[in-house]
């Protein structure tokens, strides 16, 4: 049997106007989230929760969130 394999690549679904509005970065919302995450990291560090590697991983996740928040919606 000879045949050709084909992969279907779905096209990007149309983005609704409400989704675009919610996807716009807002400094106040970002600041609230950053404060909450920073307090969580502070609690991990002060109380020695889990291992040091867990704190390091938390810092990496915090940094990744901060970068991804400001990236354009299409990314």
N, CA, C and O atoms as a Maestro MAE file, in Angstrom:
{
 s_m_m2io_version
 :::
 2.0.0
}

f_m_ct {
 s_m_title
 :::
 protein
 m_atom[300] {
  # First column is atom index #
  i_m_mmod_type
  r_m_x_coord
  r_m_y_coord
  r_m_z_coord
  i_m_residue_number
  s_m_chain_name
  s_m_pdb_residue_name
  s_m_pdb_atom_name
  i_m_atomic_number
  :::
  1 25 0.829 -1.163 0.000 1 A "UNK " " N  " 7
  2 3 0.000 0.000 0.000 1 A "UNK " " CA " 6
  3 2 0.887 1.245 0.000 1 A "UNK " " C  " 6
  4 15 1.705 1.438 0.900 1 A "UNK " " O  " 8
  5 25 0.721 2.047 -0.976 2 A "UNK " " N  " 7
  6 3 1.481 3.295 -0.982 2 A "UNK " " CA " 6
  7 2 0.506 4.433 -0.747 2 A "UNK " " C  " 6
  8 15 -0.577 4.484 -1.330 2 A "UNK " " O  " 8
  9 25 0.902 5.312 0.092 3 A "UNK " " N  " 7
  10 3 0.032 6.437 0.419 3 A "UNK " " CA " 6
  11 2 0.874 7.603 0.898 3 A "UNK " " C  " 6
  12 15 2.071 7.481 1.156 3 A "UNK " " O  " 8
  13 25 0.233 8.684 1.000 4 A "UNK " " N  " 7
  14 3 0.915 9.883 1.460 4 A "UNK " " CA " 6
  15 2 0.340 10.301 2.801 4 A "UNK " " C  " 6
  16 15 -0.873 10.390 2.989 4 A "UNK " " O  " 8
  17 25 1.241 10.551 3.708 5 A "UNK " " N  " 7
  18 3 0.798 11.044 5.005 5 A "UNK " " CA " 6
  19 2 0.659 12.552 4.934 5 A "UNK " " C  " 6
  20 15 1.531 13.248 4.413 5 A "UNK " " O  " 8
  21 25 -0.421 13.035 5.452 6 A "UNK " " N  " 7
  22 3 -0.634 14.475 5.458 6 A "UNK " " CA " 6
  23 2 -1.029 14.904 6.859 6 A "UNK " " C  " 6
  24 15 -1.814 14.241 7.539 6 A "UNK " " O  " 8
  25 25 -0.480 15.998 7.261 7 A "UNK " " N  " 7
  26 3 -0.820 16.543 8.574 7 A "UNK " " CA " 6
  27 2 -1.690 17.773 8.372 7 A "UNK " " C  " 6
  28 15 -1.372 18.654 7.572 7 A "UNK " " O  " 8
  29 25 -2.760 17.815 9.089 8 A "UNK " " N  " 7
  30 3 -3.637 18.980 9.018 8 A "UNK " " CA " 6
  31 2 -3.223 19.960 10.115 8 A "UNK " " C  " 6
  32 15 -3.197 19.618 11.297 8 A "UNK " " O  " 8
  33 25 -2.910 21.144 9.710 9 A "UNK " " N  " 7
  34 3 -2.537 22.178 10.663 9 A "UNK " " CA " 6
  35 2 -3.747 23.086 10.836 9 A "UNK " " C  " 6
  36 15 -4.160 23.779 9.906 9 A "UNK " " O  " 8
  37 25 -4.301 23.071 12.027 10 A "UNK " " N  " 7
  38 3 -5.491 23.895 12.230 10 A "UNK " " CA " 6
  39 2 -5.151 25.380 12.123 10 A "UNK " " C  " 6
  40 15 -4.109 25.827 12.602 10 A "UNK " " O  " 8
  41 25 -6.029 26.120 11.500 11 A "UNK " " N  " 7
  42 3 -5.800 27.558 11.403 11 A "UNK " " CA " 6
  43 2 -6.136 28.193 12.748 11 A "UNK " " C  " 6
  44 15 -6.898 27.645 13.545 11 A "UNK " " O  " 8
  45 25 -5.567 29.318 12.967 12 A "UNK " " N  " 7
  46 3 -5.821 30.015 14.226 12 A "UNK " " CA " 6
  47 2 -7.292 30.392 14.298 12 A "UNK " " C  " 6
  48 15 -7.852 30.969 13.366 12 A "UNK " " O  " 8
  49 25 -7.894 30.057 15.406 13 A "UNK " " N  " 7
  50 3 -9.301 30.380 15.584 13 A "UNK " " CA " 6
  51 2 -9.453 31.892 15.687 13 A "UNK " " C  " 6
  52 15 -8.585 32.575 16.231 13 A "UNK " " O  " 8
  53 25 -10.538 32.400 15.174 14 A "UNK " " N  " 7
  54 3 -10.721 33.853 15.270 14 A "UNK " " CA " 6
  55 2 -10.792 34.277 16.739 14 A "UNK " " C  " 6
  56 15 -11.433 33.626 17.564 14 A "UNK " " O  " 8
  57 25 -10.133 35.357 17.031 15 A "UNK " " N  " 7
  58 3 -10.080 35.856 18.402 15 A "UNK " " CA " 6
  59 2 -11.259 36.801 18.599 15 A "UNK " " C  " 6
  60 15 -11.451 37.747 17.836 15 A "UNK " " O  " 8
  61 25 -12.027 36.530 19.618 16 A "UNK " " N  " 7
  62 3 -13.165 37.378 19.922 16 A "UNK " " CA " 6
  63 2 -12.703 38.703 20.510 16 A "UNK " " C  " 6
  64 15 -11.635 38.791 21.115 16 A "UNK " " O  " 8
  65 25 -13.516 39.722 20.327 17 A "UNK " " N  " 7
  66 3 -13.178 41.051 20.837 17 A "UNK " " CA " 6
  67 2 -13.012 41.045 22.357 17 A "UNK " " C  " 6
  68 15 -12.138 41.731 22.887 17 A "UNK " " O  " 8
  69 25 -13.842 40.278 23.057 18 A "UNK " " N  " 7
  70 3 -13.728 40.221 24.520 18 A "UNK " " CA " 6
  71 2 -12.413 39.576 24.939 18 A "UNK " " C  " 6
  72 15 -11.816 39.968 25.943 18 A "UNK " " O  " 8
  73 25 -11.960 38.581 24.165 19 A "UNK " " N  " 7
  74 3 -10.676 37.952 24.478 19 A "UNK " " CA " 6
  75 2 -9.531 38.940 24.272 19 A "UNK " " C  " 6
  76 15 -8.591 38.983 25.066 19 A "UNK " " O  " 8
  77 25 -9.614 39.727 23.215 20 A "UNK " " N  " 7
  78 3 -8.574 40.722 22.968 20 A "UNK " " CA " 6
  79 2 -8.533 41.759 24.084 20 A "UNK " " C  " 6
  80 15 -7.456 42.175 24.511 20 A "UNK " " O  " 8
  81 25 -9.700 42.174 24.553 21 A "UNK " " N  " 7
  82 3 -9.755 43.169 25.619 21 A "UNK " " CA " 6
  83 2 -9.132 42.633 26.906 21 A "UNK " " C  " 6
  84 15 -8.392 43.347 27.582 21 A "UNK " " O  " 8
  85 25 -9.430 41.373 27.246 22 A "UNK " " N  " 7
  86 3 -8.876 40.781 28.465 22 A "UNK " " CA " 6
  87 2 -7.395 40.466 28.332 22 A "UNK " " C  " 6
  88 15 -6.698 40.346 29.340 22 A "UNK " " O  " 8
  89 25 -6.906 40.330 27.114 23 A "UNK " " N  " 7
  90 3 -5.507 39.947 26.917 23 A "UNK " " CA " 6
  91 2 -4.560 41.138 26.959 23 A "UNK " " C  " 6
  92 15 -3.342 40.958 26.984 23 A "UNK " " O  " 8
  93 25 -5.094 42.336 26.967 24 A "UNK " " N  " 7
  94 3 -4.223 43.514 27.018 24 A "UNK " " CA " 6
  95 2 -3.590 43.640 28.407 24 A "UNK " " C  " 6
  96 15 -4.285 43.546 29.419 24 A "UNK " " O  " 8
  97 25 -2.279 43.850 28.453 25 A "UNK " " N  " 7
  98 3 -1.609 43.997 29.746 25 A "UNK " " CA " 6
  99 2 -2.122 45.230 30.502 25 A "UNK " " C  " 6
  100 15 -2.369 46.282 29.914 25 A "UNK " " O  " 8
  101 25 -2.268 45.074 31.782 26 A "UNK " " N  " 7
  102 3 -2.720 46.158 32.649 26 A "UNK " " CA " 6
  103 2 -1.749 46.227 33.830 26 A "UNK " " C  " 6
  104 15 -1.545 45.240 34.536 26 A "UNK " " O  " 8
  105 25 -1.170 47.379 34.027 27 A "UNK " " N  " 7
  106 3 -0.145 47.527 35.060 27 A "UNK " " CA " 6
  107 2 -0.691 47.243 36.455 27 A "UNK " " C  " 6
  108 15 0.006 46.642 37.273 27 A "UNK " " O  " 8
  109 25 -1.932 47.665 36.746 28 A "UNK " " N  " 7
  110 3 -2.499 47.424 38.077 28 A "UNK " " CA " 6
  111 2 -2.701 45.942 38.340 28 A "UNK " " C  " 6
  112 15 -2.347 45.446 39.409 28 A "UNK " " O  " 8
  113 25 -3.270 45.229 37.366 29 A "UNK " " N  " 7
  114 3 -3.475 43.784 37.547 29 A "UNK " " CA " 6
  115 2 -2.140 43.071 37.684 29 A "UNK " " C  " 6
  116 15 -1.996 42.155 38.495 29 A "UNK " " O  " 8
  117 25 -1.170 43.492 36.892 30 A "UNK " " N  " 7
  118 3 0.162 42.889 36.960 30 A "UNK " " CA " 6
  119 2 0.787 43.130 38.328 30 A "UNK " " C  " 6
  120 15 1.376 42.220 38.912 30 A "UNK " " O  " 8
  121 25 0.659 44.354 38.843 31 A "UNK " " N  " 7
  122 3 1.243 44.681 40.142 31 A "UNK " " CA " 6
  123 2 0.618 43.840 41.255 31 A "UNK " " C  " 6
  124 15 1.321 43.386 42.158 31 A "UNK " " O  " 8
  125 25 -0.692 43.632 41.194 32 A "UNK " " N  " 7
  126 3 -1.365 42.814 42.211 32 A "UNK " " CA " 6
  127 2 -0.841 41.384 42.169 32 A "UNK " " C  " 6
  128 15 -0.566 40.790 43.211 32 A "UNK " " O  " 8
  129 25 -0.703 40.840 40.984 33 A "UNK " " N  " 7
  130 3 -0.196 39.471 40.848 33 A "UNK " " CA " 6
  131 2 1.254 39.361 41.300 33 A "UNK " " C  " 6
  132 15 1.631 38.387 41.952 33 A "UNK " " O  " 8
  133 25 2.063 40.349 40.958 34 A "UNK " " N  " 7
  134 3 3.475 40.328 41.353 34 A "UNK " " CA " 6
  135 2 3.611 40.389 42.869 34 A "UNK " " C  " 6
  136 15 4.439 39.683 43.445 34 A "UNK " " O  " 8
  137 25 2.810 41.222 43.517 35 A "UNK " " N  " 7
  138 3 2.874 41.317 44.975 35 A "UNK " " CA " 6
  139 2 2.495 39.984 45.609 35 A "UNK " " C  " 6
  140 15 3.157 39.539 46.546 35 A "UNK " " O  " 8
  141 25 1.441 39.339 45.113 36 A "UNK " " N  " 7
  142 3 1.020 38.056 45.660 36 A "UNK " " CA " 6
  143 2 2.103 36.995 45.479 36 A "UNK " " C  " 6
  144 15 2.403 36.243 46.406 36 A "UNK " " O  " 8
  145 25 2.681 36.940 44.291 37 A "UNK " " N  " 7
  146 3 3.731 35.947 44.042 37 A "UNK " " CA " 6
  147 2 4.987 36.242 44.856 37 A "UNK " " C  " 6
  148 15 5.648 35.322 45.339 37 A "UNK " " O  " 8
  149 25 5.314 37.520 45.007 38 A "UNK " " N  " 7
  150 3 6.490 37.881 45.802 38 A "UNK " " CA " 6
  151 2 6.294 37.493 47.270 38 A "UNK " " C  " 6
  152 15 7.230 37.019 47.913 38 A "UNK " " O  " 8
  153 25 5.093 37.688 47.799 39 A "UNK " " N  " 7
  154 3 4.816 37.285 49.178 39 A "UNK " " CA " 6
  155 2 4.907 35.771 49.337 39 A "UNK " " C  " 6
  156 15 5.376 35.272 50.360 39 A "UNK " " O  " 8
  157 25 4.462 35.056 48.329 40 A "UNK " " N  " 7
  158 3 4.562 33.598 48.357 40 A "UNK " " CA " 6
  159 2 6.029 33.162 48.366 40 A "UNK " " C  " 6
  160 15 6.409 32.274 49.130 40 A "UNK " " O  " 8
  161 25 6.846 33.781 47.524 41 A "UNK " " N  " 7
  162 3 8.279 33.463 47.514 41 A "UNK " " CA " 6
  163 2 8.940 33.846 48.838 41 A "UNK " " C  " 6
  164 15 9.815 33.135 49.331 41 A "UNK " " O  " 8
  165 25 8.521 34.955 49.399 42 A "UNK " " N  " 7
  166 3 9.055 35.378 50.690 42 A "UNK " " CA " 6
  167 2 8.719 34.362 51.778 42 A "UNK " " C  " 6
  168 15 9.563 34.047 52.618 42 A "UNK " " O  " 8
  169 25 7.506 33.856 51.765 43 A "UNK " " N  " 7
  170 3 7.106 32.835 52.744 43 A "UNK " " CA " 6
  171 2 7.930 31.561 52.554 43 A "UNK " " C  " 6
  172 15 8.352 30.947 53.534 43 A "UNK " " O  " 8
  173 25 8.162 31.163 51.306 44 A "UNK " " N  " 7
  174 3 8.993 29.979 51.049 44 A "UNK " " CA " 6
  175 2 10.384 30.166 51.644 44 A "UNK " " C  " 6
  176 15 10.941 29.252 52.252 44 A "UNK " " O  " 8
  177 25 10.938 31.366 51.459 45 A "UNK " " N  " 7
  178 3 12.298 31.623 51.911 45 A "UNK " " CA " 6
  179 2 12.377 31.775 53.435 45 A "UNK " " C  " 6
  180 15 13.254 31.191 54.070 45 A "UNK " " O  " 8
  181 25 11.472 32.552 54.017 46 A "UNK " " N  " 7
  182 3 11.516 32.808 55.461 46 A "UNK " " CA " 6
  183 2 11.281 31.558 56.297 46 A "UNK " " C  " 6
  184 15 11.967 31.336 57.295 46 A "UNK " " O  " 8
  185 25 10.330 30.758 55.897 47 A "UNK " " N  " 7
  186 3 9.971 29.581 56.687 47 A "UNK " " CA " 6
  187 2 10.692 28.315 56.239 47 A "UNK " " C  " 6
  188 15 10.479 27.244 56.806 47 A "UNK " " O  " 8
  189 25 11.536 28.434 55.234 48 A "UNK " " N  " 7
  190 3 12.305 27.278 54.781 48 A "UNK " " CA " 6
  191 2 11.431 26.147 54.263 48 A "UNK " " C  " 6
  192 15 11.750 24.972 54.446 48 A "UNK " " O  " 8
  193 25 10.333 26.504 53.619 49 A "UNK " " N  " 7
  194 3 9.438 25.479 53.080 49 A "UNK " " CA " 6
  195 2 10.123 24.750 51.930 49 A "UNK " " C  " 6
  196 15 10.703 25.369 51.038 49 A "UNK " " O  " 8
  197 25 10.045 23.463 51.970 50 A "UNK " " N  " 7
  198 3 10.660 22.603 50.958 50 A "UNK " " CA " 6
  199 2 12.167 22.820 50.915 50 A "UNK " " C  " 6
  200 15 12.748 23.341 51.867 50 A "UNK " " O  " 8
  201 25 12.786 22.434 49.842 51 A "UNK " " N  " 7
  202 3 14.242 22.544 49.717 51 A "UNK " " CA " 6
  203 2 14.620 23.851 49.018 51 A "UNK " " C  " 6
  204 15 13.754 24.581 48.536 51 A "UNK " " O  " 8
  205 25 15.887 24.126 48.972 52 A "UNK " " N  " 7
  206 3 16.380 25.344 48.298 52 A "UNK " " CA " 6
  207 2 16.080 25.284 46.802 52 A "UNK " " C  " 6
  208 15 15.835 26.316 46.177 52 A "UNK " " O  " 8
  209 25 16.098 24.088 46.231 53 A "UNK " " N  " 7
  210 3 15.771 23.918 44.816 53 A "UNK " " CA " 6
  211 2 14.347 24.329 44.511 53 A "UNK " " C  " 6
  212 15 14.062 24.844 43.430 53 A "UNK " " O  " 8
  213 25 13.453 24.105 45.458 54 A "UNK " " N  " 7
  214 3 12.057 24.501 45.278 54 A "UNK " " CA " 6
  215 2 11.943 26.021 45.211 54 A "UNK " " C  " 6
  216 15 11.184 26.552 44.400 54 A "UNK " " O  " 8
  217 25 12.689 26.717 46.053 55 A "UNK " " N  " 7
  218 3 12.694 28.181 46.020 55 A "UNK " " CA " 6
  219 2 13.257 28.680 44.692 55 A "UNK " " C  " 6
  220 15 12.724 29.619 44.101 55 A "UNK " " O  " 8
  221 25 14.324 28.056 44.228 56 A "UNK " " N  " 7
  222 3 14.919 28.435 42.947 56 A "UNK " " CA " 6
  223 2 13.927 28.231 41.813 56 A "UNK " " C  " 6
  224 15 13.794 29.083 40.935 56 A "UNK " " O  " 8
  225 25 13.232 27.100 41.834 57 A "UNK " " N  " 7
  226 3 12.217 26.839 40.819 57 A "UNK " " CA " 6
  227 2 11.101 27.872 40.889 57 A "UNK " " C  " 6
  228 15 10.620 28.330 39.853 57 A "UNK " " O  " 8
  229 25 10.687 28.243 42.085 58 A "UNK " " N  " 7
  230 3 9.670 29.276 42.251 58 A "UNK " " CA " 6
  231 2 10.108 30.609 41.665 58 A "UNK " " C  " 6
  232 15 9.309 31.317 41.052 58 A "UNK " " O  " 8
  233 25 11.378 30.950 41.856 59 A "UNK " " N  " 7
  234 3 11.913 32.193 41.287 59 A "UNK " " CA " 6
  235 2 11.907 32.150 39.764 59 A "UNK " " C  " 6
  236 15 11.586 33.145 39.112 59 A "UNK " " O  " 8
  237 25 12.259 31.007 39.201 60 A "UNK " " N  " 7
  238 3 12.231 30.867 37.743 60 A "UNK " " CA " 6
  239 2 10.809 30.985 37.200 60 A "UNK " " C  " 6
  240 15 10.584 31.619 36.169 60 A "UNK " " O  " 8
  241 25 9.867 30.384 37.886 61 A "UNK " " N  " 7
  242 3 8.469 30.475 37.466 61 A "UNK " " CA " 6
  243 2 7.984 31.913 37.580 61 A "UNK " " C  " 6
  244 15 7.273 32.398 36.700 61 A "UNK " " O  " 8
  245 25 8.356 32.595 38.646 62 A "UNK " " N  " 7
  246 3 7.992 33.995 38.839 62 A "UNK " " CA " 6
  247 2 8.532 34.845 37.693 62 A "UNK " " C  " 6
  248 15 7.810 35.674 37.140 62 A "UNK " " O  " 8
  249 25 9.790 34.644 37.336 63 A "UNK " " N  " 7
  250 3 10.388 35.387 36.228 63 A "UNK " " CA " 6
  251 2 9.728 35.072 34.902 63 A "UNK " " C  " 6
  252 15 9.503 35.967 34.087 63 A "UNK " " O  " 8
  253 25 9.417 33.799 34.682 64 A "UNK " " N  " 7
  254 3 8.731 33.414 33.450 64 A "UNK " " CA " 6
  255 2 7.361 34.049 33.337 64 A "UNK " " C  " 6
  256 15 6.951 34.473 32.257 64 A "UNK " " O  " 8
  257 25 6.651 34.113 34.460 65 A "UNK " " N  " 7
  258 3 5.346 34.778 34.460 65 A "UNK " " CA " 6
  259 2 5.497 36.250 34.107 65 A "UNK " " C  " 6
  260 15 4.747 36.775 33.285 65 A "UNK " " O  " 8
  261 25 6.464 36.915 34.727 66 A "UNK " " N  " 7
  262 3 6.649 38.345 34.499 66 A "UNK " " CA " 6
  263 2 6.951 38.637 33.030 66 A "UNK " " C  " 6
  264 15 6.463 39.626 32.483 66 A "UNK " " O  " 8
  265 25 7.740 37.797 32.397 67 A "UNK " " N  " 7
  266 3 8.063 37.994 30.981 67 A "UNK " " CA " 6
  267 2 6.854 37.679 30.112 67 A "UNK " " C  " 6
  268 15 6.518 38.451 29.214 67 A "UNK " " O  " 8
  269 25 6.203 36.562 30.368 68 A "UNK " " N  " 7
  270 3 5.094 36.153 29.496 68 A "UNK " " CA " 6
  271 2 3.887 37.078 29.614 68 A "UNK " " C  " 6
  272 15 3.102 37.186 28.672 68 A "UNK " " O  " 8
  273 25 3.727 37.743 30.752 69 A "UNK " " N  " 7
  274 3 2.603 38.664 30.901 69 A "UNK " " CA " 6
  275 2 2.664 39.800 29.898 69 A "UNK " " C  " 6
  276 15 1.633 40.252 29.400 69 A "UNK " " O  " 8
  277 25 3.859 40.257 29.604 70 A "UNK " " N  " 7
  278 3 4.010 41.425 28.720 70 A "UNK " " CA " 6
  279 2 4.200 41.055 27.254 70 A "UNK " " C  " 6
  280 15 4.274 41.941 26.402 70 A "UNK " " O  " 8
  281 25 4.279 39.761 26.943 71 A "UNK " " N  " 7
  282 3 4.387 39.360 25.541 71 A "UNK " " CA " 6
  283 2 3.064 39.590 24.825 71 A "UNK " " C  " 6
  284 15 2.006 39.534 25.451 71 A "UNK " " O  " 8
  285 25 3.108 39.846 23.527 72 A "UNK " " N  " 7
  286 3 1.859 40.019 22.765 72 A "UNK " " CA " 6
  287 2 0.996 38.742 22.844 72 A "UNK " " C  " 6
  288 15 1.510 37.640 23.036 72 A "UNK " " O  " 8
  289 25 -0.296 38.918 22.694 73 A "UNK " " N  " 7
  290 3 -1.267 37.825 22.833 73 A "UNK " " CA " 6
  291 2 -0.968 36.677 21.866 73 A "UNK " " C  " 6
  292 15 -1.177 35.516 22.219 73 A "UNK " " O  " 8
  293 25 -0.492 36.968 20.676 74 A "UNK " " N  " 7
  294 3 -0.276 35.913 19.672 74 A "UNK " " CA " 6
  295 2 0.829 34.934 20.083 74 A "UNK " " C  " 6
  296 15 0.881 33.819 19.565 74 A "UNK " " O  " 8
  297 25 1.714 35.334 21.007 75 A "UNK " " N  " 7
  298 3 2.770 34.446 21.469 75 A "UNK " " CA " 6
  299 2 2.275 33.592 22.609 75 A "UNK " " C  " 6
  300 15 3.026 32.772 23.138 75 A "UNK " " O  " 8
  :::
 }
 m_bond[299] {
  # First column is bond index #
  i_m_from
  i_m_to
  i_m_order
  :::
  1 1 2 1
  2 2 3 1
  3 3 4 2
  4 3 5 1
  5 5 6 1
  6 6 7 1
  7 7 8 2
  8 7 9 1
  9 9 10 1
  10 10 11 1
  11 11 12 2
  12 11 13 1
  13 13 14 1
  14 14 15 1
  15 15 16 2
  16 15 17 1
  17 17 18 1
  18 18 19 1
  19 19 20 2
  20 19 21 1
  21 21 22 1
  22 22 23 1
  23 23 24 2
  24 23 25 1
  25 25 26 1
  26 26 27 1
  27 27 28 2
  28 27 29 1
  29 29 30 1
  30 30 31 1
  31 31 32 2
  32 31 33 1
  33 33 34 1
  34 34 35 1
  35 35 36 2
  36 35 37 1
  37 37 38 1
  38 38 39 1
  39 39 40 2
  40 39 41 1
  41 41 42 1
  42 42 43 1
  43 43 44 2
  44 43 45 1
  45 45 46 1
  46 46 47 1
  47 47 48 2
  48 47 49 1
  49 49 50 1
  50 50 51 1
  51 51 52 2
  52 51 53 1
  53 53 54 1
  54 54 55 1
  55 55 56 2
  56 55 57 1
  57 57 58 1
  58 58 59 1
  59 59 60 2
  60 59 61 1
  61 61 62 1
  62 62 63 1
  63 63 64 2
  64 63 65 1
  65 65 66 1
  66 66 67 1
  67 67 68 2
  68 67 69 1
  69 69 70 1
  70 70 71 1
  71 71 72 2
  72 71 73 1
  73 73 74 1
  74 74 75 1
  75 75 76 2
  76 75 77 1
  77 77 78 1
  78 78 79 1
  79 79 80 2
  80 79 81 1
  81 81 82 1
  82 82 83 1
  83 83 84 2
  84 83 85 1
  85 85 86 1
  86 86 87 1
  87 87 88 2
  88 87 89 1
  89 89 90 1
  90 90 91 1
  91 91 92 2
  92 91 93 1
  93 93 94 1
  94 94 95 1
  95 95 96 2
  96 95 97 1
  97 97 98 1
  98 98 99 1
  99 99 100 2
  100 99 101 1
  101 101 102 1
  102 102 103 1
  103 103 104 2
  104 103 105 1
  105 105 106 1
  106 106 107 1
  107 107 108 2
  108 107 109 1
  109 109 110 1
  110 110 111 1
  111 111 112 2
  112 111 113 1
  113 113 114 1
  114 114 115 1
  115 115 116 2
  116 115 117 1
  117 117 118 1
  118 118 119 1
  119 119 120 2
  120 119 121 1
  121 121 122 1
  122 122 123 1
  123 123 124 2
  124 123 125 1
  125 125 126 1
  126 126 127 1
  127 127 128 2
  128 127 129 1
  129 129 130 1
  130 130 131 1
  131 131 132 2
  132 131 133 1
  133 133 134 1
  134 134 135 1
  135 135 136 2
  136 135 137 1
  137 137 138 1
  138 138 139 1
  139 139 140 2
  140 139 141 1
  141 141 142 1
  142 142 143 1
  143 143 144 2
  144 143 145 1
  145 145 146 1
  146 146 147 1
  147 147 148 2
  148 147 149 1
  149 149 150 1
  150 150 151 1
  151 151 152 2
  152 151 153 1
  153 153 154 1
  154 154 155 1
  155 155 156 2
  156 155 157 1
  157 157 158 1
  158 158 159 1
  159 159 160 2
  160 159 161 1
  161 161 162 1
  162 162 163 1
  163 163 164 2
  164 163 165 1
  165 165 166 1
  166 166 167 1
  167 167 168 2
  168 167 169 1
  169 169 170 1
  170 170 171 1
  171 171 172 2
  172 171 173 1
  173 173 174 1
  174 174 175 1
  175 175 176 2
  176 175 177 1
  177 177 178 1
  178 178 179 1
  179 179 180 2
  180 179 181 1
  181 181 182 1
  182 182 183 1
  183 183 184 2
  184 183 185 1
  185 185 186 1
  186 186 187 1
  187 187 188 2
  188 187 189 1
  189 189 190 1
  190 190 191 1
  191 191 192 2
  192 191 193 1
  193 193 194 1
  194 194 195 1
  195 195 196 2
  196 195 197 1
  197 197 198 1
  198 198 199 1
  199 199 200 2
  200 199 201 1
  201 201 202 1
  202 202 203 1
  203 203 204 2
  204 203 205 1
  205 205 206 1
  206 206 207 1
  207 207 208 2
  208 207 209 1
  209 209 210 1
  210 210 211 1
  211 211 212 2
  212 211 213 1
  213 213 214 1
  214 214 215 1
  215 215 216 2
  216 215 217 1
  217 217 218 1
  218 218 219 1
  219 219 220 2
  220 219 221 1
  221 221 222 1
  222 222 223 1
  223 223 224 2
  224 223 225 1
  225 225 226 1
  226 226 227 1
  227 227 228 2
  228 227 229 1
  229 229 230 1
  230 230 231 1
  231 231 232 2
  232 231 233 1
  233 233 234 1
  234 234 235 1
  235 235 236 2
  236 235 237 1
  237 237 238 1
  238 238 239 1
  239 239 240 2
  240 239 241 1
  241 241 242 1
  242 242 243 1
  243 243 244 2
  244 243 245 1
  245 245 246 1
  246 246 247 1
  247 247 248 2
  248 247 249 1
  249 249 250 1
  250 250 251 1
  251 251 252 2
  252 251 253 1
  253 253 254 1
  254 254 255 1
  255 255 256 2
  256 255 257 1
  257 257 258 1
  258 258 259 1
  259 259 260 2
  260 259 261 1
  261 261 262 1
  262 262 263 1
  263 263 264 2
  264 263 265 1
  265 265 266 1
  266 266 267 1
  267 267 268 2
  268 267 269 1
  269 269 270 1
  270 270 271 1
  271 271 272 2
  272 271 273 1
  273 273 274 1
  274 274 275 1
  275 275 276 2
  276 275 277 1
  277 277 278 1
  278 278 279 1
  279 279 280 2
  280 279 281 1
  281 281 282 1
  282 282 283 1
  283 283 284 2
  284 283 285 1
  285 285 286 1
  286 286 287 1
  287 287 288 2
  288 287 289 1
  289 289 290 1
  290 290 291 1
  291 291 292 2
  292 291 293 1
  293 293 294 1
  294 294 295 1
  295 295 296 2
  296 295 297 1
  297 297 298 1
  298 298 299 1
  299 299 300 2
  :::
 }
}
